[in-house]
């Protein structure tokens, strides 16, 4: 699975330990030792030191290359990522460092590589006793002997889970799902049943070789990072393996998931972070009446607007199964009003409101449509065929919404607009 390993080395004791760990990764065919020579350092001495580390890999089936790069002005993470882009390794192997008085176990360089690499990254930890570290070959079990796999059932996590069965030397896999706060006992019982069912499906989906690898399911409650840390210690796992993104992360297009970032920084075990390239599925459709509550969740931040099953048509944009943007066409006795156009703040700037309005125009464009547009969005709505009109041209039921302004619409920061029906409809 990890045939080509990129190992950045700074010639430290930690780098030597990382090189020794290569023996724990089965079927490695090539190791690339990358070393950046800084200004003022002797290129000859640095090359000799790297070649000395190269000799630590004694397996004749593993080809070892040394890449010695002179300082180009890039920071270390950028140099590592450039090399990874050129060499296309299947794994980047790095070691966590920390200060003696710090609880944070991951440095800036590791985080940057984790956040921007296009391949899997293994962050190594080494057993300690007081201030002294054991040599990695003194570990009680192999690196992949007992794996803790946190699973949030997101698409990146499910894709990463497919790799578990490809690892060699695995004796046991623990599938962990952490349930956050739940309001009622009835809701708790329902969610636990659903989680157990989905964990069972995940266990059956693991195509392990040999097939007799033990797979256990575990459900915990509370903060995911803390629970992963506790379970990793209680179960004496040899490795935590997880996706780089969780459900709440990849739909927002963040480079590194929050839980993954915290786990790699705090958990005192090696962490294998799996990169899976995800193409987001974006779907625009009309909500059914039974789904109107989803729009109300978004509208809570938009004047706490409520829906009306008898008079509303609500058009929504989903990223995967998460609703991110809505727009409503409300039928009054004397006309149709467009309002409730709102997108979660973290998803703005991606054209999702336009998608919702495009569908609304297809479905409701046969009617005359009216709206009160926020003034800085007048040009945006004009692109859909709306034009500014005097307030007196609005149907009375729509005008009543702004009766408090007593005709001072400019002071209210809105502009009355109208859209004529599409021709031919």
Helices and strands as residue ranges (DSSP letters): E 4-8, H 13-21, G 22-24, E 30-37, H 43-54, E 63-70, H 76-87, E 91-95, H 108-116, E 120-124, E 128-129, E 132-133, G 136-138, E 146-150, H 155-161, G 164-166, E 172-179, H 185-205, E 214-221, H 224-234, E 239-243, H 247-250, H 258-266, E 271-274, E 282-286, G 289-291, H 292-299, E 312-319, E 322-332, E 335-343, G 345-347, H 352-364, E 369-374, G 375-377, H 378-382, E 387-388, G 391-393, H 396-399, G 400-405, H 409-412, E 414-419
